Amino acid sequence: MQTNFTHHQSAHCENGVASNLLKNNGLNISEPMVFGIGSGLFFVYLPFIKVNHAPAISYRTLPGQIFNKLASRLNLKIKRQKFSSPANANAALDANLKNNIPTGLQVGVYHLSYFPDEYRFHFNAHNLVVYGKTETDYLVSDPVMETVTTLTHEELDKVRFAKGAFAPRGQMYYPIQIPKDVDLKSAIIKGIKNTCRDMLAPMPIVGVQGIKFVSRKIRKWPVKHGTKKANHYLAQMVRMQEEIGTGGGGFRFIYAAFLQEASVILNNEELKTLSKEMTKIGDSWRDFAVEASRIYKNRSAKEDAYNTIADELLDIANREEIFFKKLKKAIS
């Protein structure tokens, strides 16, 4: 049992699933356009929630929000379902496959057997597409993988019903209605305004203020928690940034690509200039990750290493604050 589906690799799972499902249904929309219209770029620091025994940090909106906002702004209809049992979840998925409906799933990463061991930890906001089934396996298009892959029926049950924060509860989703003509211009403007509002929010743990808040916290981690725990917190921050969900640097590059596309559609040269600026900010996030990894691997030669990377992060926050104020003005 196999649906008609073409796998396209992407940088980020939810963007990639949304783009692939929509392409499969006749709407040719790129991953950056999905991310930008869906206002995926975000930052939040949640010290009261622990992921892998460290404070939760997210560089993106809540799971599902990118596709939901994209659908709302383009007048698409998406069906989402959650289930109380694997049996019900499997029955619904199998019914879709019989009806030639490739289906998006939210899953946990830890039991994804095709992931390298170092990428498998308790993180429940990953997305993939199931497009077919054999007697032993489900056919999987994971957009962050180069080619299609498989999971056994038992493995799929495990990842669909993973426990912990953002437990997926068997969630599946797929488009059920796509208009022939979509208004990209209006959707792009709404998406940009939403992202500017989020990143410039006057809240201490959100957006650029949240990045500044983490910068202050980093300075205190070694004294407050000791070197071992501070290193673990820093390692988790980098893992969320660079290895899971594309994070700080990668999301900036995707957003830069979105602004490049948007500049053409809106005939707005300022967006093209801002696209280049966002790429440079993305480079700085990557530099921060490299320096942070040296610290938690005990390879940094800098005497005051934690204050140094805190300074780097503060500089990024200040540059992003200026950037989003300019972006807000560019589309007002």
C-alpha positions as CSV (number, residue, x, y, z in Angstrom):
1,M,0.0,0.0,0.0
2,Q,1.7,3.2,-1.2
3,T,0.5,6.7,-2.0
4,N,1.7,9.0,-4.8
5,F,4.2,11.1,-3.0
6,T,7.5,12.8,-3.9
7,H,10.2,13.2,-1.2
8,H,12.0,16.6,-1.0
9,Q,14.7,17.1,1.5
10,S,14.5,20.3,3.7
11,A,16.4,22.0,6.5
12,H,13.6,21.8,9.0
13,C,11.0,19.1,9.7
14,E,7.7,21.0,10.0
15,N,8.5,23.4,7.1
16,G,9.5,20.4,5.0
17,V,6.4,18.3,5.9
18,A,4.1,21.3,5.1
19,S,5.9,22.1,1.8
20,N,5.9,18.5,0.7
21,L,2.3,17.8,1.6
22,L,1.2,21.0,-0.2
23,K,3.3,20.2,-3.3
24,N,1.7,16.8,-3.3
25,N,-1.7,18.5,-3.4
26,G,-0.7,20.9,-6.2
27,L,0.4,24.0,-4.3
28,N,4.1,24.6,-5.1
29,I,5.4,26.5,-2.1
30,S,9.0,26.5,-0.9
31,E,10.2,25.6,2.6
32,P,11.3,29.3,3.3
33,M,7.9,30.6,2.2
34,V,6.2,28.1,4.5
35,F,8.4,29.2,7.4
36,G,8.0,32.9,6.8
37,I,4.3,33.0,6.2
38,G,3.8,30.6,9.1
39,S,5.9,33.0,11.4
40,G,8.2,30.2,12.5
41,L,11.0,32.4,13.7
42,F,10.8,32.8,17.4
43,F,12.8,32.7,20.7
44,V,11.7,31.7,24.1
45,Y,13.5,30.7,27.3
46,L,11.5,28.5,29.7
47,P,13.6,27.8,32.8
48,F,10.6,26.2,34.6
49,I,10.4,23.5,31.9
50,K,13.3,21.0,31.7
51,V,14.2,19.2,28.5
52,N,17.0,16.7,28.9
53,H,17.6,18.0,32.5
54,A,18.2,21.6,31.2
55,P,16.0,24.7,30.8
56,A,13.9,24.6,27.7
57,I,14.9,26.9,24.9
58,S,13.1,27.2,21.7
59,Y,14.1,29.0,18.5
60,R,10.7,28.4,16.9
61,T,7.0,28.6,17.6
62,L,5.1,25.8,19.2
63,P,4.8,22.5,17.2
64,G,2.0,22.8,14.6
65,Q,1.8,26.6,14.7
66,I,3.8,27.1,11.5
67,F,1.5,24.9,9.4
68,N,-1.6,26.3,11.2
69,K,-0.7,29.9,10.6
70,L,0.3,29.2,7.0
71,A,-3.1,27.5,6.4
72,S,-5.0,30.4,8.0
73,R,-3.2,33.0,5.9
74,L,-3.6,31.1,2.6
75,N,-7.2,29.9,3.4
76,L,-6.2,26.2,3.4
77,K,-8.0,23.7,5.5
78,I,-5.9,21.2,7.5
79,K,-7.3,18.3,9.4
80,R,-5.6,17.4,12.7
81,Q,-6.3,14.4,14.9
82,K,-5.0,13.1,18.2
83,F,-5.7,9.7,19.6
84,S,-6.0,7.9,23.0
85,S,-4.6,4.6,21.7
86,P,-2.2,3.3,19.1
87,A,-4.9,1.1,17.7
88,N,-7.2,4.0,16.8
89,A,-4.2,6.0,15.6
90,N,-3.1,3.2,13.3
91,A,-6.6,2.7,11.9
92,A,-6.9,6.3,11.0
93,L,-3.5,6.4,9.4
94,D,-4.1,3.2,7.4
95,A,-7.5,4.6,6.2
96,N,-5.7,7.6,4.8
97,L,-3.1,5.5,3.1
98,K,-5.8,3.4,1.5
99,N,-7.3,6.7,0.2
100,N,-4.0,7.9,-1.3
101,I,-3.5,10.6,1.4
102,P,0.1,11.0,2.6
103,T,-0.1,12.1,6.2
104,G,2.0,14.3,8.4
105,L,2.8,13.0,11.9
106,Q,4.2,14.6,15.1
107,V,6.6,12.2,16.7
108,G,9.3,11.8,19.4
109,V,12.9,11.6,18.3
110,Y,14.3,9.2,20.8
111,H,13.0,6.0,19.1
112,L,13.6,7.0,15.5
113,S,15.9,4.1,14.5
114,Y,17.2,5.8,11.4
115,F,18.5,8.8,13.3
116,P,22.2,8.7,14.4
117,D,22.5,7.9,18.1
118,E,23.8,11.4,19.0
119,Y,20.6,13.0,17.6
120,R,18.3,10.7,19.5
121,F,17.1,12.2,22.8
122,H,13.7,12.9,24.4
123,F,12.3,15.6,22.0
124,N,8.7,15.2,20.9
125,A,8.3,18.0,18.3
126,H,9.6,16.2,15.3
127,N,7.6,15.9,12.1
128,L,7.5,13.4,9.2
129,V,5.3,12.1,6.5
130,V,4.0,8.5,6.2
131,Y,3.2,7.7,2.6
132,G,2.8,3.9,2.6
133,K,2.8,0.6,4.4
134,T,4.0,-3.0,4.0
135,E,3.3,-6.0,6.1
136,T,6.2,-5.1,8.5
137,D,7.0,-1.4,7.9
138,Y,5.6,2.0,7.4
139,L,7.2,4.0,4.5
140,V,8.5,7.3,5.9
141,S,9.5,10.6,4.2
142,D,11.4,12.5,6.9
143,P,12.2,15.8,5.3
144,V,15.5,16.3,7.1
145,M,16.8,13.0,5.6
146,E,18.3,12.8,2.1
147,T,16.1,9.8,1.0
148,V,13.0,8.1,2.2
149,T,13.2,5.5,5.0
150,T,11.1,3.1,7.0
151,L,9.9,2.4,10.5
152,T,8.5,-0.9,11.7
153,H,4.9,-0.9,12.9
154,E,6.2,-1.2,16.5
155,E,8.7,1.7,16.1
156,L,6.0,4.0,14.6
157,D,3.8,3.3,17.6
158,K,6.6,4.2,20.0
159,V,7.4,7.5,18.3
160,R,3.7,8.5,17.9
161,F,3.0,7.9,21.5
162,A,6.3,9.1,23.1
163,K,5.9,10.4,26.6
164,G,7.1,13.8,28.1
165,A,6.8,17.4,27.1
166,F,4.8,18.0,24.0
167,A,3.8,14.4,23.9
168,P,2.4,13.9,20.3
169,R,-0.5,11.6,21.4
170,G,-0.5,10.0,17.9
171,Q,-1.1,13.3,16.2
172,M,-1.6,13.2,12.5
173,Y,-2.5,16.0,10.0
174,Y,-3.0,16.6,6.3
175,P,-4.5,19.2,3.9
176,I,-8.2,18.6,3.0
177,Q,-8.9,21.8,1.0
178,I,-6.5,24.1,-1.1
179,P,-7.9,27.0,-3.1
180,K,-6.9,27.3,-6.7
181,D,-5.6,30.8,-6.2
182,V,-3.8,31.9,-3.0
183,D,-3.0,35.5,-2.0
184,L,0.8,35.2,-1.3
185,K,1.3,39.0,-0.9
186,S,-1.2,39.4,1.9
187,A,0.0,36.2,3.6
188,I,3.6,37.3,3.5
189,I,2.8,40.7,5.1
190,K,0.8,39.1,7.9
191,G,3.6,36.6,8.5
192,I,6.3,39.3,8.7
193,K,4.2,41.5,11.0
194,N,3.6,38.5,13.3
195,T,7.3,37.6,13.5
196,C,8.3,41.2,14.2
197,R,5.6,41.4,17.0
198,D,6.9,38.2,18.5
199,M,10.6,39.1,18.4
200,L,10.1,42.6,19.7
201,A,7.6,41.6,22.5
202,P,8.2,43.4,25.8
203,M,8.5,40.2,27.7
204,P,11.7,39.1,29.5
205,I,11.8,35.5,28.2
206,V,10.5,36.0,24.6
207,G,12.1,37.4,21.4
208,V,15.2,39.6,21.6
209,Q,14.5,40.3,25.3
210,G,14.6,36.5,25.9
211,I,18.0,36.3,24.1
212,K,19.3,39.1,26.4
213,F,17.9,37.3,29.4
214,V,19.7,34.1,28.5
215,S,22.9,36.1,28.0
216,R,22.6,37.3,31.6
217,K,21.9,33.8,32.8
218,I,24.9,32.3,31.0
219,R,27.2,34.6,33.0
220,K,25.8,33.1,36.3
221,W,25.6,29.4,35.3
222,P,29.2,28.4,36.3
223,V,29.0,30.1,39.7
224,K,25.4,29.1,40.5
225,H,25.5,25.5,39.2
226,G,29.1,24.5,39.0
227,T,31.1,23.9,35.8
228,K,29.7,20.4,35.0
229,K,26.0,21.5,35.1
230,A,26.8,24.8,33.4
231,N,28.4,22.9,30.6
232,H,25.4,20.6,30.3
233,Y,23.1,23.6,30.1
234,L,25.3,25.1,27.4
235,A,25.4,21.8,25.5
236,Q,21.7,21.6,25.5
237,M,21.3,25.1,24.2
238,V,23.6,24.3,21.3
239,R,21.9,21.0,20.6
240,M,18.5,22.8,20.4
241,Q,20.1,25.4,18.2
242,E,22.1,23.4,15.7
243,E,21.1,19.7,15.8
244,I,17.4,19.6,16.5
245,G,14.9,21.6,14.5
246,T,17.6,23.8,12.8
247,G,17.6,26.3,15.6
248,G,19.3,29.7,15.9
249,G,21.6,29.8,12.9
250,G,19.7,27.6,10.5
251,F,16.4,29.3,11.1
252,R,18.0,32.7,10.3
253,F,19.2,31.4,7.0
254,I,15.8,30.0,6.2
255,Y,14.2,33.3,7.1
256,A,16.8,35.2,5.0
257,A,15.8,33.0,2.0
258,F,12.1,33.8,2.7
259,L,12.8,37.5,2.7
260,Q,14.7,37.1,-0.6
261,E,11.6,35.4,-2.1
262,A,9.3,37.9,-0.5
263,S,11.2,40.9,-2.0
264,V,10.4,39.7,-5.5
265,I,6.7,38.9,-4.8
266,L,6.2,42.3,-3.0
267,N,8.6,44.2,-5.3
268,N,10.3,45.5,-2.2
269,E,14.1,46.0,-2.5
270,E,14.4,46.7,1.3
271,L,13.5,43.1,2.0
272,K,16.4,42.0,-0.2
273,T,18.8,44.1,1.8
274,L,17.4,42.8,5.1
275,S,17.8,39.3,3.8
276,K,21.5,39.8,3.5
277,E,21.6,41.3,7.0
278,M,19.7,38.3,8.4
279,T,22.2,35.9,6.8
280,K,25.1,37.7,8.7
281,I,23.1,37.4,11.9
282,G,22.8,33.6,11.2
283,D,26.5,33.4,10.7
284,S,26.9,35.0,14.2
285,W,24.6,32.4,15.7
286,R,26.8,29.7,14.2
287,D,29.9,31.3,15.5
288,F,28.3,31.4,19.0
289,A,27.5,27.7,18.7
290,V,31.1,26.8,17.8
291,E,32.6,28.8,20.7
292,A,30.0,27.4,23.1
293,S,30.8,23.8,22.0
294,R,34.5,24.5,22.7
295,I,33.6,25.5,26.3
296,Y,31.4,22.5,27.1
297,K,33.9,20.1,25.5
298,N,36.7,21.8,27.6
299,R,38.6,22.9,24.6
300,S,38.3,26.7,25.0
301,A,41.5,28.5,25.6
302,K,39.7,31.7,26.8
303,E,40.1,32.5,30.5
304,D,36.7,34.1,30.9
305,A,34.9,31.9,28.4
306,Y,31.3,32.1,29.8
307,N,31.3,35.9,29.9
308,T,32.8,36.0,26.4
309,I,30.0,34.0,24.8
310,A,27.5,35.9,26.9
311,D,28.9,39.0,25.2
312,E,28.5,37.4,21.8
313,L,24.9,36.5,22.6
314,L,24.1,40.0,23.8
315,D,25.5,41.4,20.6
316,I,23.3,39.1,18.5
317,A,20.3,40.2,20.5
318,N,21.0,43.9,20.0
319,R,21.5,43.3,16.2
320,E,18.2,41.4,16.0
321,E,16.4,44.1,17.8
322,I,17.6,46.7,15.2
323,F,16.9,44.2,12.4
324,F,13.2,43.5,13.4
325,K,12.5,47.2,13.9
326,K,13.8,47.9,10.3
327,L,11.8,44.9,9.0
328,K,8.6,46.1,10.7
329,K,9.1,49.5,9.1
330,A,9.9,48.0,5.7
331,I,6.4,46.4,5.3
332,S,4.3,49.0,7.2
